[in-house]
Amino acid sequence: MKIGIASADNLRADRSADGKEKWGGAGWARIGQYVPHLRAAGHEVVTGIMWEKDDSIAIEYAKEEFTHPDVLIVQRIMHEGVANTFAKARKQGQIIVQEIDDWYWGLDTRNEAWKATHPKFNDKENTAFYARNVKASDHVWCSTPWIAEKVKERFGVPTVLLPNHIDVGRFTPVEQSTGVPTFGWTGSTAHRSGDLEQLKGIYGRFIRSGQIKMHHSGARPDAPPFHEMVGLAEEDVTRTDGVNVEFYPSLMCFDVGLVPLRDIPFNHAKSEIKGLEYSAAGIPFIASDLPSYRSLHNDWDGLFPLAKRPKDWIKATTSLLDLGRRVEMQEALLERVQTRDISIGAKAMLDVIGGLQ
């Protein structure tokens, strides 16, 4: 089968400064890392820019080089008129699959993606066009049950649940510190929804008493400072700058991971991928008690602590000050995360592709 991929989170190799294809985080997690597995299974796969040609869809995979796929997988394509293009392509027998892993119709105004998609700031790419494009598709692949239910309810398009998986082999387990443990968070502060503020008033006391250190991996000079968002002094937090997705595992450089999420619909749509990444690096973690993490918590027999209130974060943090507890949890996480390895996720995706019609 010939599969074309058009993602707003992908940069074609010939358009990249170093001549290498670039994926953003979501593009890589949901599509990019699966491409080698699709090719290994015998599918012809091309990534690039989507164009309408001869009433069907062609992918420009290099400058003025085009191919017409049997199946088109699209991610976050929000241009006006795309729905009409999809309708023509479907009449020609092409199958259109939307990949959705974030609920763009519920973005918080503090999230950088809100300004990038809102008509007030950008009238050529926004969520109204996105909605029409999704509705005009054959299938929608969803990362969480919450998204799948919302897509069926709002757009009436058949959905398939494909939970997030990660390439466990890309991660190197951390060596737990025998001294003061470092707690950390990985990510861009520009793409949050009041999440990190859930930690205000919690970690200052632990840092001042010398019980923990704090680290932020993924810092950007143009993004809100992590230390301000969690209510700490600048000198309380060490930092590692953000990197391209190929180097992302290097950001896992602390003893305990944090997954604070505000209790809002947008975060109910979020998957448990950050917890999976921490697990692949052998990093014990604490997560907000929201749907995806509650589900993972149950599947993994309560292996990691959940937190709803400040006292929950404090209790969980206190328990993970103990080196023995962290090492025990690390060993268990490294074993459990194998069940969410990319090899398993790729098989599920290949099964779904084999049934497309």
Residue, then its C-alpha position, 0 to 999 in steps of 0.5 A: m500500500k502507498i501511504g502519504i503523510a502530511s503533518a503540520d509538525n513535520l519539515r521536509a528534508d530538502r526544506s531543512a537547514d541541515g538537509k535532514e527531515k525534522w519532526g516536532g514532538a507530536g508529529w514524531a510521537r504519533i507518526g514519525q517513529y512509526v514510519p520505519h515500521l510501516r516500511a519494514a512491513g512492505h508499505e511505501v511511505v512518503t512524507g511531505i506537503m499535500w496538494e490537490k492534483d487531478d481531483s485527488i491528493a498528491i504528496e510533494y515529497a521533494k521539490e516538484e516530486f509528487t506521488h498519489p497515495d492510496v491512504l493519506i494520514v494527516q495531522r493538524i492540517m487546518h487550511e481553508g478548502v482542505a475539506n473540499t479537497f478531501a471530498k474529491a480525493r475520496k471519490q477517487g478512492q483515496i482514504i483520508v485518516q486524521e490523527i488527533d492527539d490534542w483537543y484543539w477546540g479546547l485550548d487554553t489562552r495561555n497555550e501558545a497553540w491557541k494564538a497560532t490557531h485562533p482566527k483573531f491572530n491567524d485567519k488562514e489556519n484555525t480550528a474552524f477549518y480544522a473541524r471541517n477537515v476532520k468531518a470530511s475524513d474517512h477515519v480518525w485515529c485518537s490517542t485517548p478514549w476521551i478524544a475518540e468519544k468527543v470526535k464521534e460526538r462532534f464530527g460523526v466520523p469513525t474512530v480508532l483508539l491507538p494509544n501512545h507508545i514509545d521507543v523504549g530502546r532510545f532511553t537510557p535508565v538514569e542512575q538514582s542519586t545517592g545524595v539529594p534527589t533532583f525532581g524535574w519536569t520535561g517540556s515547553t512552558a509555552h504550551r501549558s494550560g495553567d498546569l505547572e501552577q498546580l505546584k506552587g507552594i509545594y516545593g519551596r519548603f523541600i528545597r529550602s530544607g535541602q531535601i531536594k533539588m529542582h530541574h527543568s528540561g526543555a527551557r526556551p529563552d522566549a517561553p515563560p520561566f519554569h521557576e516563576m510558574v511553579g513559584l520558586a526563585e530562579e536560583d532554585v532551578t537548574r535548566t537544560d535547553g530544549v532539543n530536537v526530537e532526535f535528542y529528546p531522551s537526553l533531557m531525562c536527567f533527574d531522579v523523580g519526574l513530575v506530571p502536573l495537569r490542571d483539571i480541565p477538558f483539554n487535559h482530559a484529552k491528554s495521554e500518559i506519554k510523559g509518564l511513559e517517557y519517564s518510565a523508559a528512563g527509569i524515572p519514578f514519577i508523580a502524576s495529576d489524577l486525570p483520566s489517562y494517568r488514572s487508567l495507567h495507574n490502574d493498569w500498572d497496579g498503582l505503581f506510581p502515585l497520583a495527586k489531586r491536592p497539594k497534600d497529595w503532592i507533598k505525601a508522594t514527594t516525601s515518600l520518594l525522598d527514600l533512595g530504596r523506594r525510588v530504586e524499587m519503583q525504577e525497576a518496576l517501571l522499566e519492566r512495565v513500560q516494555t508493554r508500551d514499546i513502539s514494537i507493540g504500537a506499530k503492530a496495532m497501527l499495521d493491523v488498523i491499516g490492513g483493515l482500512q477501506 
